[in-house]
Structures are given as structure tokens and as C-alpha cells.
Amino acid sequence: ALFDRFNLDECIAGNWNWRALTIARFALTRPESAPTTIQLWGGPRLGKRHIARSLARQWGRSGMRVLVMAGPAFASLAARARRDGVQPAEFQRRFTADFDAVIFESLDSLTEVQGGETWVRLIEGLLEARRRVVVTSRRPLASFDRPISELEGVFRHGPVIELRCPRRPDRRTILAAFCRKHRVRVSAASIFHASTAAWRTVAELEGAVVRLAQLRGAGFALTQEDAVKVLG
């Protein structure tokens, strides 16, 4: 129930995310043939977490045991295990025995806290046990410091997918879909104007419409003047 709001069908497909969505759907429909590792990387709020948690939701519904954990939470867990005297091999065994798939979010935080070495050993153990591993981060593994960068060769056997900022045609698609969802009547000219602004993420583009809808209520008409003032 925790991830019920994450659904691949609600993702708007475009040039910035079509490959990630294709791989995710393949992992759901053909799990026996899908790669065991997936890395999704790119700037903030481009849909990495939504895709990863959609996988967790569907895998969980199919009976798989799935763990979703962010970098800071993993670092805390690893530190507690060390304090309790849990040996690395036992720490690794617990994960591989208890879960069929593990999704690590916000891997970047492991470069700022302890836990990188433990994480690398754990990933190696999960993959040896043929568990599924999905990682999200703001940059590819090769750009991390050691020991995390050592796993680049392992993850290279699966898809390493960059999610990029949507271009203008995709921005128009996103904005039009979001206006329909929030019952905002908007002209094609207003959508075109909004799509030319320097939006960096999908969330910023959608957020502008949400804020405007909250200010004036759902079902209002968005004029060209409104678009200039509020959307950019």
C-alpha cells in the first residue's frame, strides 16, 4: 500500500525517459529474461524514483520480497551492524536470504557517509545469489570514488540509463497532460509559451500548473497572460 501511487502507466513517455520505461516494463512482463541490474541516473526530479518504486510495487504484488532503501538509511544500518559485531558475511547473508529484489535510492549520499565498502560487498553478494538490484543516483557509477566505482563493470552487464531534462516537444506533452489531469482549460498558445521556459525537471513544469490551480481553483481558464506571469 505504501507505493500504490507509483505506477508506470501514469508516467508520460518522451525522449527523456522512454528507454527507462521500456526496460522497466520488460522487467515486469518478462522477469525471467530481464537483466538483474538496472541503474537509473540523472538530475533531480526526473522520474528515477517513480520508475524504481513502480517496479517495487509490481514486484511486491507478484509475490517477490522487495526492499527499498535510501543511501542514508543503508549507511545507518551498516553502522549499527558494525557496532553490534555483525560480521560482513552475516550482514550480506541476511539481505540475500530475506529479499528477492533490492532497490537502492539516492546512492550519491554514500559518498558522504560511511557504508560504501559494505554496500559494494552487499551488491556483489546479491548478484551472486541472482537477486535483482536497481540503483538510482544523480551520476553514473564510474564517476563515484572507490570502492563504489569498482562496481561499474558489474552494472555494465545491465542497462545504465540516463534520464535527461525534457526538450520542448516533450514539455508540451507533459504540460498538456497535467492540465487535463487538473481540469485546467489551457490554449495551445499558452502551452507553447510555457514549454519554451528553461525548465530543468518534469516536476518544475508540473509544479507550476499545480501552484496556479491551487491559487485559482480547478477548472479555471489559463490565458496567455497567466502563462507569462506564472509559468515563465
Salt bridges, closest charged atoms under 4 A:
ASP4 OD1 - ARG57 NE 3.82
ASP4 OD1 - ARG61 NH2 3.33
GLU32 OE2 - ARG30 NE 3.24
GLU90 OE2 - ARG93 NH2 3.00
GLU90 OE2 - ARG94 NE 3.13
ASP100 OD1 - ARG65 NH2 2.99
GLU105 OE2 - ARG53 NE 2.72
ASP108 OD2 - ARG139 NE 3.57
GLU117 OE2 - ARG121 NH1 2.00
GLU124 OE1 - ARG121 NE 2.96
GLU150 OE2 - ARG146 NH2 2.93
GLU152 OE2 - ARG156 NH2 2.26
GLU162 OE1 - ARG164 NE 3.23
GLU204 OE2 - ARG200 NH2 2.93
GLU225 OE2 - LYS229 NZ 3.04
ASP226 OD2 - ARG216 NH1 2.82
